[in-house]
Amino acid sequence: MTVTVPKDEDGDPYDVIGNGELTKEEDKGDRVTRHWRSKEPMASYLANVTVGYFEIANVRTGDGLPVYLAVDPDESEAAEGLRDLVPQVIAWASKRFGPYPFSSTGAIVDHLPDLDYALETQTKPYFDSAPDAKLLVHELAHQWFGNSVTPRAWKDMWLNEGFANYAEWLWEVDHGGKTAQETFASYYDGTHPESEGIWNFAPADPPSVAHVSDPPVYGHGAMVAHKSARRSGTRHSSTSCGPGPSSTATRMPTHSSSSRCARGSPERTCPRSSTAGSSKRRSPPASEWLLLFRT
Ligand SMILES: [Zn+2]
């Protein structure tokens, strides 16, 4: 994406943040042009251009993945921990879910508390204020669940949100919190603060587009992910990240193999695993995530 913005009255350019990596900066007198490039396929709802004044930090994960952080100065103090936390979450999620699917990561922390939402915009989630660890885990988990593999229809939104919510449960498991089964039980019996309304409809059957972000899609979706992971023989201790002895599926698709599914039309078909024990790593359609989800 190529974006041209004016300089302000002091002659300073506004910051322009897009998806992927910043590849070129041009000064054109009273304007500047910034070029951002995302190497991997991207669904249109994940595109983001943010323009304003930000504190920019470029760091790297332990594996050398570029991390681009853009923080509104009003959130500077609250977002101070992100330099360490983003690499930590990426390292943790890569162990849990497989290799990170994009060529960079990061976060955009704005100061718009009235906006009241965050979005998993590709490579750099957008936050209306400094996120806590739980929200950061949720949006970064979407890079695997929702961004690398995107549903073909909005009614399948639970494949995004159920798994991103389930990632929050697993983060808690690995950081001294409740077990996933305890969290499941608190949703089931209604004692979890986010459990209200989760039984209103089946996660994959929202009655209309107005309901694709309702509690069943998130909370009940996470419960399905948990039950499916248990049924497929996975465990939830922090020592069980690797494939167990009976594990047959290997990992989530890499960005190169998932690209065919990521923007699939209803007519387009993704290769399906004919046998669970196949040694070939092929890109699964979203409907097969449950079979492949490994914790
Ligand atoms: Zn989400």
Boltz pocket constraint, residues with backbone or C-beta under 6 A from the ligand:
constraints:
  - pocket:
      binder: B
      contacts: [[A, 120], [A, 138], [A, 139], [A, 142], [A, 160], [A, 161], [A, 164]]
      max_distance: 6.0
